[in-house]
Every structure is written in structure tokens, then in C-alpha cells.
């Protein structure tokens, strides 16, 4: 018998063994068919065939439960199973017509086991303000129970926020990064606790034409901010910025209210400015309190977020 004939016989024998083994295990066939059907259905109906114009209103209705007003122009399924939202606007609930910022793309990947248990858990990745925000959101029960949020962000430029369009006095440009955690019990911010750390490098304060017709700029080389939230009080653990002709420290905190606009401010800002920084601020420098013997100016901010009082 030749070598070719021997190899052919062995191949036939191996195939017969495989087929016989599969015939003896029908569960394998059923599992394989179910898997193929699942993949096919997900690809065809979820990713390709499901119309975005039907999905988008459903997503916007669900986002009305968020603590801020959010609305997306388009929503579509992704694979692996998840959602992709495009052109998402963010605003305060009290003023939904005034956008604070825009999110170009938001990708949401849910944990389905948490959903089966009646809760919500999802990874979120958003492209906004020229940077990236990544968050893990978890809620014990839909619309109730404890909620947790952990996030990281980098490359955020606050100057890209849309609220500056309605604030003609100045604008902050820079590169912001950091991380934080937040835990809220039953949607009550007075029972929330968490922390936030943020750093900024090579930031600039662009003074508006209303304050300085020449368009002054205050350069800020670096800044660090640490916040702690506990028992309804947001405390500034560390707050400092510095530049060639300017430095400031922030202390105090905010007593939180469930209606965020009614939160009470108690913030102290200590400034030290050289003449170039004062010149850049223009007429705004005239309204600052007179510096003390140490050359530093102290500004106290009270009132509420909705109606702050500076003295």
C-alpha cells in the first residue's frame, strides 16, 4: 500500500470519528446553532436593521432621569452590545435651552447581569471638550437605591464649554485631568460622599472685552484642586493656582442642597498679583478689595450658586 493511500485512509477514519462523536452529543449541535443564531440576530437586528429614528426618542426619555438635562441627536446600537450616542447636549434642568457643554460621542456598555438583578451598571466613555471622560456607573435599583460613580478624565479644555458664550467677562483655556468617586444614597446629595482630584497645566485666563478692551491674558502655569464631599458638605481640601505674575489659593466649601442651585457658598480666595496681572485684568482689578500688609487680596464668596455674593 502506498503512502498516499495510507494518509487518505487515516483522514477518512479521523472524519468518521469526529462525525460519530458529534452524533453522540446532540447538545453540541444545539449550543452551536443557538450561538450562531444569537450572533446573527445581534448583528442584523441590533447593529444593522434597528432604525436609529425609533431608538433616539427612547434614549432621550431615559436620560430625563439624569441629574442634568441631557439630549442626544442620534442613538444607535453597537456590537459588542451597547449604545453609541452622538451630539449629546448637556444643560441644567432649570434651563434646558442653555447648553453648558456638548459631547460629540458617548459609548455606553452595560453589564447585563446587573440589569437582570434589577439594577444598572455601565461603562461610559465620552469625547467632550477636546478630551476624554471615562466613568463606571452603578445603581442598585432602577430609579432608587444607592448609586456609585467613579471617573477619570484627561485632556479636558474648559474653554470649549458653551456656557462661555453667555459669560462675557472672561474665559478659562487649558488642559484639565483628574479622577474622582461619588456615592449617593437614595438620590439624596446630603447623604452623598466622595472626592475629586484635578490638575491643570499651561492654563490661561482670557479677560473679556467688557473688562479689558485690549484683551488681557493671565497665564497660569499650574493648578491643583482636591475636593471632599461628606455629610452634605463639599470641602476644598486643596486649591491653588500659580503663574508668572499671579497666584491664588482657595479654601472653604459648599453646603449642598438637593436643588443644586440653592447650595450655599462659603469660599475664600486669597490672591497675590504683580502689576502685569493687574493690567491684564483691566477694570476688574479696580473692583478687587485692597491688599493687606502682606500684599495679598482676600475675596469672600457667599450666597448661593444661583445668586452668589462677592465681598
KEFI-505304 format. One record per residue (C-alpha): x, y, z; residue in three letters; residue number from 0. Coordinates in Angstrom, 2 decimals, m for minus. Layout:
BEGIN
{atom {X,Y,Z},'ala',NUM},
...
// end
This chain:
BEGIN
{atom {0.00,0.00,0.00},'unk',0},
{atom {1.38,3.40,m0.99},'unk',1},
{atom {1.93,6.29,1.42},'unk',2},
{atom {m0.81,8.38,m0.30},'unk',3},
{atom {m3.37,5.62,0.20},'unk',4},
{atom {m2.41,5.27,3.87},'unk',5},
{atom {m2.78,9.03,4.51},'unk',6},
{atom {m6.19,9.07,2.77},'unk',7},
{atom {m7.42,6.18,4.90},'unk',8},
{atom {m6.28,7.90,8.07},'unk',9},
{atom {m8.07,11.13,7.06},'unk',10},
{atom {m11.32,9.26,6.37},'unk',11},
{atom {m11.01,7.43,9.67},'unk',12},
{atom {m10.48,10.70,11.57},'unk',13},
{atom {m13.53,12.32,9.92},'unk',14},
{atom {m15.70,9.33,10.76},'unk',15},
{atom {m14.63,9.54,14.42},'unk',16},
{atom {m15.46,13.27,14.57},'unk',17},
{atom {m18.87,12.78,12.97},'unk',18},
{atom {m19.67,9.84,15.21},'unk',19},
{atom {m18.65,11.85,18.27},'unk',20},
{atom {m20.91,14.74,17.25},'unk',21},
{atom {m23.83,12.38,16.63},'unk',22},
{atom {m23.48,11.09,20.16},'unk',23},
{atom {m23.55,14.64,21.58},'unk',24},
{atom {m26.62,16.48,20.16},'unk',25},
{atom {m26.23,19.20,22.82},'unk',26},
{atom {m23.13,20.38,20.99},'unk',27},
{atom {m25.14,20.96,17.84},'unk',28},
{atom {m27.88,22.78,19.69},'unk',29},
{atom {m25.37,25.01,21.50},'unk',30},
{atom {m23.55,25.81,18.28},'unk',31},
{atom {m26.79,26.64,16.47},'unk',32},
{atom {m28.01,28.85,19.31},'unk',33},
{atom {m24.68,30.67,19.34},'unk',34},
{atom {m24.78,31.24,15.59},'unk',35},
{atom {m28.39,32.44,15.82},'unk',36},
{atom {m27.53,34.83,18.67},'unk',37},
{atom {m24.60,36.37,16.79},'unk',38},
{atom {m26.62,36.65,13.59},'unk',39},
{atom {m29.63,38.22,15.33},'unk',40},
{atom {m27.43,40.69,17.22},'unk',41},
{atom {m25.58,41.75,14.09},'unk',42},
{atom {m28.63,42.02,11.84},'unk',43},
{atom {m31.33,43.39,14.12},'unk',44},
{atom {m29.34,45.30,16.74},'unk',45},
{atom {m26.48,46.73,14.72},'unk',46},
{atom {m27.76,46.91,11.15},'unk',47},
{atom {m31.54,46.85,10.98},'unk',48},
{atom {m32.74,48.66,14.09},'unk',49},
{atom {m33.74,52.19,12.96},'unk',50},
{atom {m32.00,55.00,14.81},'unk',51},
{atom {m35.04,57.26,14.49},'unk',52},
{atom {m37.01,54.80,16.64},'unk',53},
{atom {m34.27,54.34,19.24},'unk',54},
{atom {m33.32,58.00,19.78},'unk',55},
{atom {m36.63,59.12,21.41},'unk',56},
{atom {m36.46,56.12,23.76},'unk',57},
{atom {m32.93,57.06,24.85},'unk',58},
{atom {m33.85,60.73,25.35},'unk',59},
{atom {m36.80,59.67,27.51},'unk',60},
{atom {m34.50,57.53,29.68},'unk',61},
{atom {m31.92,60.34,30.02},'unk',62},
{atom {m34.55,62.63,31.57},'unk',63},
{atom {m33.88,60.76,34.80},'unk',64},
{atom {m30.32,62.17,34.92},'unk',65},
{atom {m29.50,64.97,37.44},'unk',66},
{atom {m28.82,67.30,34.48},'unk',67},
{atom {m30.72,67.79,31.25},'unk',68},
{atom {m29.24,65.60,28.52},'unk',69},
{atom {m30.45,65.04,24.97},'unk',70},
{atom {m28.89,63.20,22.03},'unk',71},
{atom {m29.43,63.82,18.34},'unk',72},
{atom {m28.81,60.20,17.33},'unk',73},
{atom {m28.61,56.88,19.14},'unk',74},
{atom {m27.63,53.52,17.69},'unk',75},
{atom {m26.76,50.04,18.89},'unk',76},
{atom {m23.17,48.85,18.80},'unk',77},
{atom {m21.51,45.45,18.85},'unk',78},
{atom {m20.49,44.10,21.33},'unk',79},
{atom {m23.94,45.03,22.68},'unk',80},
{atom {m24.10,48.64,23.80},'unk',81},
{atom {m25.16,52.13,22.75},'unk',82},
{atom {m23.44,54.92,20.84},'unk',83},
{atom {m24.87,58.41,21.33},'unk',84},
{atom {m23.77,61.26,19.09},'unk',85},
{atom {m24.06,65.02,19.58},'unk',86},
{atom {m25.28,64.97,23.17},'unk',87},
{atom {m26.16,68.33,24.73},'unk',88},
{atom {m25.82,68.94,28.48},'unk',89},
{atom {m27.70,71.66,30.38},'unk',90},
{atom {m29.13,72.40,33.80},'unk',91},
{atom {m32.64,71.02,34.34},'unk',92},
{atom {m33.88,74.51,35.20},'unk',93},
{atom {m32.53,75.93,31.90},'unk',94},
{atom {m32.58,73.13,29.31},'unk',95},
{atom {m32.43,75.65,26.48},'unk',96},
{atom {m28.98,76.91,27.58},'unk',97},
{atom {m26.39,74.25,26.78},'unk',98},
{atom {m23.44,74.03,29.13},'unk',99},
{atom {m21.36,71.64,27.01},'unk',100},
{atom {m21.59,69.22,24.11},'unk',101},
{atom {m20.49,65.59,23.92},'unk',102},
{atom {m19.53,64.57,20.40},'unk',103},
{atom {m19.65,60.81,21.09},'unk',104},
{atom {m20.73,58.77,24.11},'unk',105},
{atom {m20.29,55.00,24.20},'unk',106},
{atom {m22.25,53.02,26.81},'unk',107},
{atom {m21.55,49.36,27.54},'unk',108},
{atom {m23.99,47.91,30.10},'unk',109},
{atom {m23.48,44.97,32.44},'unk',110},
{atom {m26.42,42.69,31.62},'unk',111},
{atom {m26.18,40.64,34.81},'unk',112},
{atom {m26.81,43.80,36.85},'unk',113},
{atom {m29.86,44.58,34.68},'unk',114},
{atom {m31.28,41.10,35.28},'unk',115},
{atom {m31.00,41.78,39.02},'unk',116},
{atom {m33.00,45.00,38.65},'unk',117},
{atom {m30.08,47.42,38.83},'unk',118},
{atom {m27.90,49.36,36.45},'unk',119},
{atom {m24.18,49.14,35.82},'unk',120},
{atom {m22.40,50.51,32.78},'unk',121},
{atom {m19.09,51.73,31.44},'unk',122},
{atom {m19.29,55.14,29.77},'unk',123},
{atom {m16.69,56.76,27.54},'unk',124},
{atom {m17.39,60.27,26.32},'unk',125},
{atom {m15.50,62.58,23.99},'unk',126},
{atom {m16.11,66.15,25.11},'unk',127},
{atom {m14.31,69.50,25.40},'unk',128},
{atom {m11.39,68.12,23.34},'unk',129},
{atom {m10.79,65.41,25.96},'unk',130},
{atom {m11.97,62.04,27.23},'unk',131},
{atom {m14.13,61.20,30.25},'unk',132},
{atom {m14.44,57.57,31.34},'unk',133},
{atom {m16.85,56.50,34.06},'unk',134},
{atom {m18.26,53.42,35.75},'unk',135},
{atom {m21.86,53.99,36.91},'unk',136},
{atom {m23.71,51.58,39.20},'unk',137},
{atom {m27.18,51.79,40.74},'unk',138},
{atom {m28.70,49.13,42.95},'unk',139},
{atom {m32.27,49.66,41.72},'unk',140},
{atom {m33.65,51.50,38.71},'unk',141},
{atom {m34.58,54.98,39.98},'unk',142},
{atom {m33.94,54.06,43.62},'unk',143},
{atom {m31.31,52.66,45.93},'unk',144},
{atom {m27.67,53.62,46.26},'unk',145},
{atom {m25.68,54.92,43.29},'unk',146},
{atom {m21.94,54.92,42.71},'unk',147},
{atom {m19.81,56.75,40.18},'unk',148},
{atom {m16.09,56.54,39.55},'unk',149},
{atom {m14.48,58.53,36.78},'unk',150},
{atom {m11.24,59.64,35.19},'unk',151},
{atom {m10.74,62.47,32.72},'unk',152},
{atom {m7.85,63.90,30.73},'unk',153},
{atom {m7.27,66.46,28.01},'unk',154},
{atom {m10.35,68.46,29.02},'unk',155},
{atom {m10.31,72.08,27.84},'unk',156},
{atom {m12.86,74.08,29.90},'unk',157},
{atom {m12.64,76.87,27.35},'unk',158},
{atom {m14.63,74.71,24.90},'unk',159},
{atom {m17.69,74.70,27.18},'unk',160},
{atom {m20.68,76.50,25.72},'unk',161},
{atom {m21.51,78.46,28.87},'unk',162},
{atom {m18.78,80.97,27.99},'unk',163},
{atom {m21.00,82.18,25.13},'unk',164},
{atom {m23.28,83.73,27.77},'unk',165},
{atom {m20.49,84.89,30.09},'unk',166},
{atom {m18.72,87.91,28.54},'unk',167},
{atom {m16.32,88.66,31.41},'unk',168},
{atom {m13.59,86.07,30.98},'unk',169},
{atom {m12.85,82.54,29.77},'unk',170},
{atom {m10.51,79.82,31.04},'unk',171},
{atom {m8.49,77.81,28.50},'unk',172},
{atom {m6.25,74.90,29.45},'unk',173},
{atom {m5.70,71.18,29.85},'unk',174},
{atom {m7.52,69.51,32.74},'unk',175},
{atom {m7.15,65.95,34.05},'unk',176},
{atom {m8.05,64.03,37.17},'unk',177},
{atom {m10.18,61.39,38.84},'unk',178},
{atom {m12.91,61.02,41.42},'unk',179},
{atom {m15.57,58.91,43.12},'unk',180},
{atom {m19.11,59.64,44.27},'unk',181},
{atom {m21.63,57.58,46.25},'unk',182},
{atom {m25.22,58.79,46.67},'unk',183},
{atom {m27.82,57.16,48.93},'unk',184},
{atom {m31.37,57.14,47.55},'unk',185},
{atom {m30.72,60.21,45.40},'unk',186},
{atom {m30.10,62.45,48.43},'unk',187},
{atom {m26.96,64.56,47.97},'unk',188},
{atom {m26.97,65.33,51.70},'unk',189},
{atom {m26.16,61.67,52.28},'unk',190},
{atom {m23.57,61.53,49.50},'unk',191},
{atom {m19.85,61.19,49.96},'unk',192},
{atom {m16.93,61.18,47.58},'unk',193},
{atom {m13.84,63.00,46.39},'unk',194},
{atom {m12.32,64.65,43.34},'unk',195},
{atom {m8.74,65.44,42.36},'unk',196},
{atom {m7.94,67.59,39.35},'unk',197},
{atom {m4.80,69.14,37.90},'unk',198},
{atom {m4.31,71.69,35.17},'unk',199},
{atom {m1.18,72.73,33.32},'unk',200},
{atom {m0.45,75.65,30.99},'unk',201},
{atom {m3.79,77.36,31.61},'unk',202},
{atom {m4.71,80.91,30.68},'unk',203},
{atom {m7.40,83.32,31.78},'unk',204},
{atom {m8.64,85.32,28.79},'unk',205},
{atom {m10.21,88.55,30.01},'unk',206},
{atom {m13.33,89.67,28.12},'unk',207},
{atom {m13.65,92.93,26.21},'unk',208},
{atom {m16.10,94.20,28.84},'unk',209},
{atom {m13.28,94.27,31.39},'unk',210},
{atom {m10.29,94.93,29.18},'unk',211},
{atom {m10.76,96.26,25.63},'unk',212},
{atom {m7.18,95.24,24.85},'unk',213},
{atom {m7.95,91.58,25.58},'unk',214},
{atom {m5.77,90.84,28.60},'unk',215},
{atom {m4.40,87.39,29.40},'unk',216},
{atom {m3.31,85.99,32.77},'unk',217},
{atom {m1.01,83.00,32.38},'unk',218},
{atom {m1.38,80.15,34.90},'unk',219},
{atom {1.47,77.64,34.86},'unk',220},
{atom {m0.17,75.02,37.08},'unk',221},
{atom {m3.15,74.40,39.32},'unk',222},
{atom {m4.30,71.68,41.73},'unk',223},
{atom {m7.72,71.06,43.24},'unk',224},
{atom {m8.87,68.46,45.76},'unk',225},
{atom {m12.49,68.28,46.92},'unk',226},
{atom {m14.11,66.10,49.56},'unk',227},
{atom {m17.87,65.53,49.90},'unk',228},
{atom {m19.27,64.21,53.15},'unk',229},
{atom {m22.46,64.80,55.18},'unk',230},
{atom {m23.79,67.31,52.68},'unk',231},
{atom {m20.65,69.49,52.73},'unk',232},
{atom {m18.30,69.89,49.77},'unk',233},
{atom {m14.95,70.95,51.24},'unk',234},
{atom {m11.94,72.34,49.38},'unk',235},
{atom {m9.07,70.23,50.73},'unk',236},
{atom {m6.56,71.83,48.40},'unk',237},
{atom {m6.95,74.59,45.87},'unk',238},
{atom {m4.09,76.53,44.33},'unk',239},
{atom {m3.04,78.07,41.04},'unk',240},
{atom {0.15,79.91,40.15},'unk',241},
{atom {1.73,81.69,37.22},'unk',242},
{atom {4.48,84.18,36.36},'unk',243},
{atom {2.56,87.17,37.75},'unk',244},
{atom {m0.28,85.58,39.65},'unk',245},
{atom {m1.06,83.08,42.44},'unk',246},
{atom {m4.19,82.15,44.35},'unk',247},
{atom {m5.41,79.72,46.97},'unk',248},
{atom {m8.99,78.60,47.56},'unk',249},
{atom {m10.47,77.36,50.84},'unk',250},
{atom {m13.90,76.85,52.36},'unk',251},
{atom {m16.65,74.85,50.74},'unk',252},
{atom {m20.27,74.50,49.68},'unk',253},
{atom {m23.22,73.27,51.74},'unk',254},
{atom {m25.08,71.09,49.26},'unk',255},
{atom {m28.83,71.15,48.57},'unk',256},
{atom {m30.79,68.62,46.53},'unk',257},
{atom {m31.69,71.54,44.28},'unk',258},
{atom {m28.07,72.32,43.35},'unk',259},
{atom {m28.75,75.98,42.52},'unk',260},
{atom {m29.75,76.52,46.16},'unk',261},
{atom {m26.44,75.20,47.55},'unk',262},
{atom {m24.84,77.71,49.96},'unk',263},
{atom {m21.38,79.09,49.13},'unk',264},
{atom {m18.69,79.79,51.71},'unk',265},
{atom {m15.49,80.18,49.71},'unk',266},
{atom {m12.41,82.26,50.46},'unk',267},
{atom {m10.00,83.19,47.66},'unk',268},
{atom {m6.58,84.65,48.50},'unk',269},
{atom {m4.88,86.46,45.61},'unk',270},
{atom {m1.37,87.75,45.05},'unk',271},
{atom {m0.86,89.66,41.79},'unk',272},
{atom {2.01,91.57,40.25},'unk',273},
{atom {1.42,94.65,38.10},'unk',274},
{atom {1.30,92.76,34.74},'unk',275},
{atom {m1.58,90.60,36.02},'unk',276},
{atom {m3.49,93.64,37.28},'unk',277},
{atom {m3.03,95.32,33.91},'unk',278},
{atom {m4.34,92.22,32.13},'unk',279},
{atom {m7.49,92.20,34.30},'unk',280},
{atom {m8.30,95.74,33.23},'unk',281},
{atom {m11.25,97.36,35.03},'unk',282},
{atom {m11.85,94.16,37.02},'unk',283},
{atom {m8.76,94.90,39.10},'unk',284},
{atom {m10.37,98.17,40.25},'unk',285},
{atom {m13.19,96.30,41.98},'unk',286},
{atom {m10.91,93.99,43.96},'unk',287},
{atom {m10.50,94.67,47.70},'unk',288},
{atom {m7.34,96.46,48.73},'unk',289},
{atom {m4.46,94.06,49.54},'unk',290},
{atom {m3.37,93.63,53.14},'unk',291},
{atom {0.04,94.33,54.65},'unk',292},
{atom {1.33,91.09,53.14},'unk',293},
{atom {0.29,92.22,49.65},'unk',294},
{atom {m2.48,89.62,49.36},'unk',295},
{atom {m6.12,90.27,48.49},'unk',296},
{atom {m8.86,88.25,50.18},'unk',297},
{atom {m12.19,87.68,48.39},'unk',298},
{atom {m15.13,86.02,50.14},'unk',299},
{atom {m17.86,84.39,48.08},'unk',300},
{atom {m21.19,83.74,49.80},'unk',301},
{atom {m24.83,83.44,48.85},'unk',302},
{atom {m25.99,80.54,46.71},'unk',303},
{atom {m24.85,79.08,43.41},'unk',304},
{atom {m27.88,80.71,41.80},'unk',305},
{atom {m27.20,84.11,43.41},'unk',306},
{atom {m23.56,84.39,44.57},'unk',307},
{atom {m22.46,87.34,46.68},'unk',308},
{atom {m18.84,88.55,46.45},'unk',309},
{atom {m17.32,90.74,49.13},'unk',310},
// end
